[in-house]
Amino acid sequence: PAEPRQREGQYLSAGVRLQTVAKVFPSQDPLDRADFNAVEYINTLFPTEQSLANIDEVVNKIRLKIRRLDDNIRTVVRGQTNVGQDGRQALEEAQKAIQQLFGKIKDIKDKAEKSEQMVKEITRDIKQLDHAKRHLTTSITTLNHLHMLAGGVDSLEAMTRRRQYGEVANLLQGVVNVLEHFNKYMGIPQIRQLSERVKAAQNELGQQILADFEEAFPSQGTKRPGGPSNVLRDACLVANVLDPRIKQEIIKKFIKQHLSEYLVLFQENQDVAWLDKIDRRYAWIKRQLVDYEEKYGRMFPQEWCMTERIAVEFCHVTRTELAKIMRTRAKEIEVKLLLFAIQRTTNFEGLLAKRFSGCTLADGTVKKPEVPLPSTNPFLEDEAGTETDEIVIEKSDTDKPKKPKVPDNPFHGIVSKCFEPHLYVYIESQDKNLGELIDRFVADFKAQGPPKPNVDEGGAVLPSCADLFVYYKKCMVQCSQLSTGEPMIALTTIFQKYLREYAWKILSGNLPKTTSSSGGLTITSLLKEKEGSEVAKFTLEELCLICSILSTAEYCLATTQQLEEKLKEKVDASLVERINLTGEMDTFSIVISNSIQLLVQDLDAACDPALTAMSKMQWQNVEHVGDQSPYVTSVILHIKQNVPIIRDNLASTRKYFTQFCIKFANSFIPKFINHLFKCKPISMVGAEQLLLDTHSLKMVLLDLPSIGSQVVRKAPASYTKIVVKGMTRAEMILKVVMAPHEPPVVFVDNYIKLLADCSTDTFQKILDMKGLKRSEQSSMLDLFRQRLPAPPSGAENAGSLSLSAPTPEQESSRIRKLEKLIKKRL
């Protein structure tokens, strides 16, 4: 039993080896498989009994294969025997080489350690010598500095006693520099003692120099007649090295002593202290500055800027004194006196800016202004010229780039700031002057009458308009030089007040009055029912006046907008939001709208008698169609009379002439349609004649903007759309009237298709124009209500349908409501 188990174990181990070999060398031969089964292999070779006939051949092939495998195994085994022996020999040789290499590395390491030890022994003495040299150099340098410091302190004390400031200035700076090297040695008593002696010498120098200046320029009494000395000049050089407070004290005392005479001469109780003699203050300081340059210019160092400091201190003192005296005598301040003082003061500030740089203002109350951004406002051309330049605002000038504003001088307001609390006197004066100017404009207009018609040059702007804005510019520039704060806001309020007064008193107040008691032009007040009667309408002069007022209002509107922009540039940034002239611009817009409405109503009223005549004609008796009817000729005649005059007078404001044409079309076309409904009954021939007349009026209205003009221009698209829409509706009404009413269903469908009007009132008017009887009309109306197209989704869509296609009457009503809303808001 042990032998089969041993044989089974051998088979298992052989199978494991075969699996390992199969992983390394994959093979498809069944003999190489780990789970080889001999029975299955034989059955594969001999699947049938007939195949046993080839058994000898198969056995021979297997034996041949066995022999080949034996040969291969034998060759491999012999080769492996030699390889093992060679590997052992190579391993032994590698071990011997490693031992030799390790020995050589150890030898090199020992030699390196010996070399390092030898170098340390060689350089030990050199390092000691190097350290000794460095310490010796430091000691010698420190001893030299100590010697210099000790000698300098002794010399400094001696020179201080002898007031040899020229030598002290250089010596003191050197001593201070040398003393900085001993900051880390302050623990040594001798060094600390020298440092204390230096500080004591500095304090003594400061007190001594202040005493010398006090002696040379005493606070009480007169100046030393001999003038400045070289000692004081050298003392100033020493003060540059001492504590900055010494320098400030010298400057303060000298300037105070230098201006003491000014405070006495211009005391509050002196006559020369008042504003009318303010020139004497500035003349005094000019003389003092010249005197200082001659006597003391070389005494103080140039970097002290003593001349500028004296001038700045003078300005501060003057501002304080002027503010005090103006508070005391506020009731005596008049406009001319105030402006005189401000002008002289600003001139003096400009003179300071030319002479000085303003470097001493850093610690003062007046700051250098920032350079403003370049201005693109066309209201003013250039402020570098005189202040009385006129405002010239042309369309070509608005596109030109403007020069950037020149930055203000750093001394602006250093004295003139004191006048700001009293500028209410100036504002009140301008209020009074502007009120008188408006009254003069009104009186001049009444005395001279309206401007004469000048068709060739177009509507002229009233001269008073330019005068008003020239005065505005003068006030604005003048006030901005005085202050850019609250006074500018107060002046803006005055501007707003008189812009409104000009709009109502000069412009609206001089529009031609109508005969209506309500103040508006109505048809009933302008028409007479009798044939051949003349219609009350504006004369040529009145038409030109309306156009002139319209052009003036347009000029004022544009100029007011530019004025607002310029005011915002002049005022402080924190106050910009408080400047708003929108209300005044809206006022001029209302004047423009009223002027256009007057022109429209005048032409509309002139055409009304012709329309009345059309509605009174017996259209059922017309027997044949001829040329256009007399009423059409009359309408065309009135249009040719008025429109060229209005167009030529509004040549400079084409957009408002276009508005006139649109408003006239929105007013005339609904009125024509209403009179068309009054023409009843109408025969077929009469409807054809009316259709011809309607087409003639349509052509005239389309040509309205260029009628009677040698230059033919295409009418604006917005105007053409209104005319085509309105007159096409009139033509459709007449075409419906011309259509036979039998059968009724066809007539109703034709009406709905042509007019798209779901109103029963309009359909009732069409039936009246056709002259149908009431019984026929009743059945027609019932049929019309039945044939009306049902709305897509409820009554809301029906309402939106009627709103989506408004009639000319509805458009005209909307425009009137909008104008009323604007008037109520203002």
Buried (B, 14 or more C-beta within 10 A) or exposed (E): EEEEEEEEEEEEEEBEEBEEEEEEEEEEEEEEBEEBEEEEEEEEBBEEEEEEEEEEEBEEEEEEEEEEEEEEEEEEEEEEEEEEEEEEEEEEEEEEEEEEEEEEEEEEEEEEEEEEEEEEEEEEEEEEEEEEEEEEEEEEEBEEBBEBBEEBBEBBBEBBEEBBBBBBBEBBBBBBEBBEBBEEBEEEEEBEEBBEBBEEBBEBBBEBBBEBBEEBBEEEEEBEEEEBEEBBBBBBBBBBBBEEEBBEBBBEBBBBBBBBEBEEEBEEEEEBBBBBBBBEBBEBBBEBBEEBEEEBBEBBBEEBBBBBBBBBBBBBBBBEBBBEBBEEEEEEBEBEBBBBBBBBBBEBBBBBBEEBEBEBBEEBEBEBEEEEEEBEBBBBBEBEEEEEBEBEBEEEEEEEEBEEBEEBBBBBBBBBBBBBBBBEBBBEBBBEBBBEBBEEBBEBBEEEEBBEBEBEEBBBBBEBBBBBBBBBBBBBBBBBBBBBBBBBBBBBEBBBBBBBBBBEBBBBBBBBEBEBEEEEBBBEBBBEEEEEEEBBBBEEBBBBBBBBBBBBBBBBBBBBBBBBBBBBBBBEEEBEEEBBBEEBBBBBBBBBBBBBBBBBBBBBBBBBBBBBBBBBBEBBEBEEBEEBBEBBEBBBEBBEBBBBBBBBBBBBBEEBBBBBBBBBBBBBBBBBBEBBBBBBBBBBBBBBBBBBBBBBBBEBBBBBBBBBEEEEEEBBEEBBEBBEBBBEBBBBBBBBBBBEBEEBEEBBBBBBEBBEBBEEEBBBBBBBBBBBEEEBBEEBBEBBEEEBEEBEEEEEEBEEBBEEEEBBBEBBBEBEEEBEEEEEEE
